[in-house]
């Protein structure tokens, strides 16, 4: 059973409402999101391009631009080394296109996910030297590549790092003090550097690349409007890398989505058409769950170069063919994911693994490229930290996903003596180890965990209680001022208790949606939609009220069922009709 909590942040709702001509309800929603002072509110409600920060504020950025200017003018060969995920692909696209337009001799490489793993490696560095490359630029990686960059400098290569990941450090075993690890790169552009004065630290890799090209364009006397078309690519990366949609990221995503809906990029047009969303208003959902996974699929199951070729394509037929390949790869990725999730859940439920607070599951048949997705799905089901391990080319490899109460990176750090390799952050990690150490890892993580049973209970935080009679078209229109929604700026969540159910309709050939006609004690009705496991709802109703009451619900006969819901209000448009409906995120049955 999950626990529900109401956010109770205090604020001057009346003054905010009056100052910005918004309702007190919206003022409360802003305060709940930590947006409290007038300056922050104005910026939040009006995320326009003039709110973007000056790239020159970023440490080493001007230095990198001067280096690039010299290399471009003197026709030195430049190589971009990226990553295989969406953020990496978009970063390469921005750097490659931008440098090339400035006249640079530039190419790119992307390490293979399975055979090479994440980030620049010694082989890439040595190959660059052999190919006569003068300058390496990393994007969405490089900040932790201490040894690889040292090798590059030993080979007399110029190195520019553009990255957004946390700065690596070690803890001195004697003093306990943190020591930052620095690379020997000629310029390091990463807003998370402690001595970087850039006002916003939470950019994705593509946004850092964008800042570099923005300044480079300025040096080469391009117009400001020449850089803005890149924002649709930065927006895709920002959404797919799941960084907080606050501050500068709101400007990037809002503007980027507007550009994406009218994209001139032949590859993106082809992908939008191939995935069946042509003609729709593309939003965060379409990017995060349709466009992004299709781009990501090539890096998981083939080569990320394919996605980059799509974006760079100038031939419609070629773009159409690549888009089709990406869609098919994503379909295969979905199949592998579903199969893997079923296998892992079956293993957990049929063994004593189900009693563990930290799930460590080894399934040799799982494709390692989808282990992280599977771990996330399993974590969501059990609300427990989950590590999914599979057989790699060299030993066992895997990915972990965690809950807020458990720092998975820190806990794995305590087991580093049995790990071949690991990395990550509090909520996600990647690791490799010898097969004979799997049971030891499981035992150690569970024996040493401080997780309580309370920690494993899912917690949902709602903005406020809001009776259904307050839901109207004006409110829903006002809520759009908070868009775009995403991590750090979730959709408003409201709650209401003791609703009766007039009728229920199971929707979809797969029975994956339930429409309920909700009734409050004032006689007001409204449609509510539950997506997902409808069988669980039916089972709960039957257990609490009896099967006869469930049958009455489906027949539209007066019944005893009462429900509390957490919801987000929306508008349903169908066959020319428009009506209000509630998207139910969670529910509780009560007597």
N, C-alpha and C positions, 0 to 999 in steps of 0.2 A: 504493500500500500504506500503510495507516494504521499508526501506532505506538501501542503499549500501554504504559502506565506504571502501576506500583502506588504508591498513596499510602503514604508511610512516615512519618506523623506520630507522634511519640513521646508517650506518656501513661501515667498510672498506672492501667492497665486493671483491675488486681486491686482496688484501693481503690474505684474507681468502681463496679465490679461489686458489691462487698460493700455499699457505702453505699446503692445504689439498687435492690438486689435484682434485678439484670439480669445477663445473660451477659457474659463478657469480650468476646465477639464484638460485642455491641451497644455495649459501652463503647468499643471501637475505632472503630466507625462514628460514634459521637458525636465522638470526638477528631478523626477525619478531616474532620468538618464544622466544626471550630473550636470545638466546645462542650466545654470542658475543666475549668473550675472548677465546684465543687459548686452554686453559686448559679445559674449558667447552665444546668447540666444539669437542675436541679429545674424551672426555668422552661420548658425545652425539652420535658421529658417531661410536664409538667402545664400546658398552655397555656390556663389558665382566665381568666374575665373579670376577676378581681381583679388580673391581670397587666397590664391596660391602663393606660397612663399618664394622668395628670391633664391634660385639655385646656388648663388655665390655664398650663401650662408653655410653651405655644407663643407666641412673640412676636406681639404685637398681637391675640391672640385675644380677650382680655377687652375690649380697646378696641373691637373689631368688634362684640362682643355688646352693649356699651353703646350703640353707634350704632344697631344693629338694634332694640334695645328701644325707644329713643326714636322711631324711624321707625314701628314697629308701633303703639305707643300713640297716636301723632299721625296715624295713617292716611295716611302718605306712601307713594307708589307705589314699589315695588321691582321691579327687573328683573334676572333671572339671565341671564348670558351664558355658555354652555357650549361644549362641543366635541362633535364628531360621532362619536367612538368610544365604546366601552363605558364607559370610565372617565368620559368627559364626560357621557354619558346618566345614569349612576348618580349622579354628583355633582349634576346638576340635580334629579333625582328627590328626593334626600335634602334638598337646600336648599329646594326648592319645597314639598314636603310638610311639612317641619318649620316653615318660616316661616308657611305658611298655617295650620297647627294652632295657632300662637301668636297668630293673629289678623291676620297681615300681609296687605296688599294686594300680591300678588306675581304676576308672570308670567315668561316665559322666552323666549329666542331662541337658536337654534343656527345659526351660519353655514353656508352651503352649501359642501360640500367642494370642488366643482369651480369654482363661480362666485366664491366668496369666499375659500376657503382657511381655514387654521387661525386661530383666535383672534378676539378682539374687533377690530373695524375702525372706521374713521371713520364709515362709513355707519350702523353700529349705534349709535354714540354720538349722532350727529345725530338719528336716528330716535327714540331714547330721549327726547331733549330735546323733540322735537316732540310726543311722546305724553304729555308731562307727567310723566315719570318723575323721581323725586327721587334714587333710589339705584341704582347698578349694582353687582351682585356678580358677579365672574368666578369660574368654577370650572374646574379642569384647564387653565387658561390665564390670561394676564394678567401674569405676572411679567416678560415681555419686552416688554409693550405700552407702551413709554415714551411714544411720541408720541400714541397713542390716549387714554391716560389723562390726558395733559396737555391734550388737547382737551376731555375730559370735565370737567376741573377749570375750564377756561376758560369752559365753559358752565354752571358753578355746580352740577355734579352731585356728589353724594357717591359715592365709589368704594371698595369693599372688594375686595381681591384674595385669592382662595383658590387656591393652586396648589401643585404639587409638583415642577415642573421645575427644572433647574439655573438658578442666578442668572446673568443675562447680565453680560458684562464686555467691556472692550476692553483691548488691550495698548498702552501708551504707546510709540510708535515711537522716541522718544528714550531713555527710561530702561529700557524693557522691562518696566516694572512693570504689574501687573494693576490695572485700575480698575473697581470694581463699578458697574453701572448701576442706579440706583434710580428707581422710579416715584414720581409725586406722589399716589399713592392715600392715602386717609384711614387705611386699615389694610391691612397686607400680612401674610397668614398663609401662611407657607411654611416648613416645618421646615429647609429647606436654607439659609436665611439664616445668614450667619456669626455674627451676634449673637443667634441663636435658641437657647435652652437646652433645647429639647425633646430628650429622650434618644435618640429614634429618628428618623433622617433619611429613611428609605426608604419612606415611606407613598405610596400612590397618591392621585390627586386626590379620589376619593370618600371616602377615609379622612380627609383634611383637612376636607372638607365635614362629615363625620360629627362630627368633634371640635367644630366650630363649633356645630352643632345640639345636641350633647350639653350644652354649656355654656348655650346659649340656653334649652333645656328646663329646666335647673336654675334659671335666673333667673325663669322663668315658673312655677316650682313644680310641674313634672311629676315623676313618679316615675322613678327610674333604669330601671325595667323598660320605660318608655315608649320609650326610645331604642334598646333592644336589637334590636327587629325590623328596624331599618335595616341590621343587620350582614350579612344575607343579600345585600343590594345592594352593600355594601362588599366582601364576599368575592368576588362576581362580578367587580367592577372590579379587585380586587387580583390575581386569577388572570389576567384578560385583559390587564392592563397589564404583566404579566410582571415584577413587582417581586419582590425576594428574599423567599421565604417563611421568614423568620427573625424572632425577637424578637416584636414586637407583631403583625406580619402573620400569624404562626402562630395567635395567639389569634383574630384576625379571621376567618381562613379556616376554622379548625376549628369555631368557633361558628356562623359564617355558613352552612357546609355543613349543619350540623345543622338550622338554621332552614329552609334551602332545601328539605330533604327533607320538611318538613312545612309548606310555604309556604301562607300565607293569601292571598297576592297573586293576584288573579284573572288578571292578565296572564301572570305567570310560570307559573301552572298551565296556562293555555292553550298556552303555548309548549312546556312540558315534554310535554304531550300531543301536540301537533302534530309535534314532532321525534322521537316514538317512544321516549322514555325514561321514560314514566310507569311507575311500579311498580319501577323500578330504584333502587338506592342511588346517588344522584347524588354524584359526586366531582369532583376537580380536572379529570380528563379530560373529563367531560361538560360542565363549564362552559367549559373552554378550547377545546374542539373542536366543540361542538354548540350550547350556549346562547349563548355569546359571539359566535361568527361569525354567528348568526342576528340578533342585536341589531345587530352591526356592519354587516350587509349593507344596512340601510336608509340608513345614513350614506354608504355607498359608492355605491349605485346609485339611491337615491331621496332621502329626507330622514330624518335622524335623529329628527325630530319623531315619526315613526311609531312608533319603538321606545319613546319616552317616553309616547306615548298608550297603548301597550300596558300599561305599568306603572301608569299612572294610571286605567286603565279600571275601571269598577264594574259593567259589563254583560258577562255571560258570552258572549253572542252576538257582541257587538262585539269582545271580546278574542279570541274564536275566529277571527274574520275577519282581524284584524290579524296574529295568529300565523301564519295560513296565508299571508298576504302576505309576511311576513318569511321564512318557510321557502322560499317560491318565489324570493324575491330572493337568498337564500343559495345556492339551487341554481343560479341564473343566475351568481352570483359564482364558484361552483366551476367552471362551464363556461368562463367568461371566463379564469379563472386557468389551467386545464388547457390551453386553447388558446394562451394567451400563453406558458406555459412551453415548450410544444412548439415554437413559433415561434422563441423565443430560443435554445433548445438547438440547433435546426437551423441557425440563423444562425451560432452559435459554431462548431459542428462542421464546417461547410462553408466556413469562411473562415479567414483568418490570425488572427482573434480568439482562436482556441484557444491561441495561443502567448503571449498576454498574461498578465501576472500580476495585473493589475487589469482586470476585464471592464467595458467601457462599450459597451452595446448599444442601438441606436436602432431601435424598431419602432413606426412611426406608428399602426398599427391597434389597439394595445393600449389598453384603457380605463385612463385614468390612475389611477382609484380602486383598481386592483388591482396597480399597478406595484410597490408595496412587497412584497406577498405573492410576486409572481413573482420579484423580486430575491432574496428570502430562499430560495426553492426552488432557484434557479440557483446561489446561493452555496453551498448545502448540497451540491449535486451536484459542483461543481468544487473546493470549498474555497478559493475565491478571492473577494476583495472584488468585489462586483457592483453596477453601476449600470444600471438599466433606464430608458430614456428613451422618451417617447412624445409625440405631437403634442397640445399643449394648446390652449386657446382663444386664448392669447397666447404664442406661441413654443413651445419644447420644455420639457416638465416631466418630472420623474422622481424615483425613489427609489433609495437605495443601502443595501445591507446588507453588513456586513463580518465579518472573522474577528478573533480576539483580537489577532493580531500586527499589525493595521493600523488606525490611528485614522483612519477615513474623514472625520470632521468636520475634523480638523486638516489632512488632505491637500487637502480641498476648499477650505479657507481659503487655501491657497497659490495657488489658481486663482480667487480671488474677482474678479479683474479681468475675467474672461470670463463670470462668472455674473451673472445678473440678480438672483437671490435664492437663498439657501441657509440651512439650519439643521439642527440635529440633535445627535448625540453620537457618541462613538467607534465605536459599533457600527451606527448607522443615521443616514441623512440624507435630506433632501428638497432638491431644487434645481430651478432653471429657468434657461434660457439660450437664446441665439439659435441657430437650426439650423446656421448656418455655423461655430459654435464647437465642435461635437460632436467633430470629428476632432482639434482642438487639445486639448480636454479629455482625450481618450483618450491622445494622445501624451504630454502633460505628466505625467499620473498614472503612466504606465508608465516614462517616461524617468527620473523622479525618485524612483521607489519604492526603498525599501531592503529590500523583501521578498526573501528567499532561497528557493531551491527547498525547503529544509528547512521553512521557514515554511508552505509550501503543503501539507505532508503532514499529514493529519488526525491529531489526537492524542486518545486516549481514556484517561482515568484511572479505574482500577478500585480498589475499596476493599481487596480482598485476594484471594488464591487460596483457593478453597473447594471441595474435592472433593465430588462429588455425594452421597456417603454421609452427609454432614453435613446434608443437606436433609431436614427433617421438618416436620410440622404445627406443632410447638411453636415452631420457629425463625420460620416465616412469621407466626405469631401475634405473636411478640415484635417483629418488624420493623414491625408496625402502630403501635408506639409512636412511630416516627419520622414518621408521617404528620401533616399532609398534605405530599405531595411536590410539588416544583416548582422553579423557579429558586432557586438558593442552598441548596436542600435536595433534591437529586436522589435518585431511588431508589437504594438500595445496588446496586453493580455488582460481581459476583464473577467470577472466572476459573477455568478448569480446562483442563488440557492433555491431549492424547493420548487422546481418547475414540474408541472405535470406533462405527460406525453399523450397528445391526442391521437397520433398515428405514427407508424413507422413504415418506411419503404426501403428495401434492400436494392441497391443500384449496382450496375456493372455486371458483365458476364462472369467476372471473377469474384463477385460478391465482396468488393473492396470498398464500398461506400454505403453509408446508412443515412437516409434523410429522415429527420424527426420533426414532427409538428409540435413545437413547444408551447405550453400554456402557463401563464402566471396567474397569481391569485386575483388579478384585476380583470381577467378575461381576455388579455391581449395574447395573440398568438404570433409565432415567428418560426421560420424554417431554420433548422440546425443540421449541419453535416458532420458526420464522423467518418474519417478515412482510415483504412487499415484493417485490423483484425475484427471483423464483425462477429465472427463465431464466439470470441471472448465475451462480447457484449451480450449476446444471446444466452451464453452459459451463465453469466452473472445474474441476468434477469431471472432465468429459470430457477437458479439456486436460491435467490432471495425472495422472489414472489411466487414462483411456481410456473410451470409451462403454460398453464391456461392464461395467465396474465400476458405472457409473450404473444400468444395467439391473438388475444384481444387487441394488443398493440398493433399488430399487422393487419387486423381487420377494421381498425378504426373504432373499436368499441371501448366504452369507458373502462378504465383499468386503474390499478392501485399504484402504478409505477411513479416514483418521484426521483428527480435527478438534480444534482448540483453540477454546474459546468464551468469550465474556463474556456473563453472564446475570443475570437477576433471578428469584428463585424465586417461584412463585405456586401457587394452587390452582385446578384446573379442575373445575367442577361441571356435569355434563351427564346428563340423564335419571335424576336421582336418585343418580348415582355421583359420588364425590369422589376426585380423585387429584392427586398432586403433578406440577407441570410447570415447566419452565424457559423463560422468555421470553428468547430469544437476541438480544442487541443487535448482536453482531458475531461473526465467526468467521474462522478461518484454517485452510486445509487444509494438511496436512503429510504427508511420506512417512516 
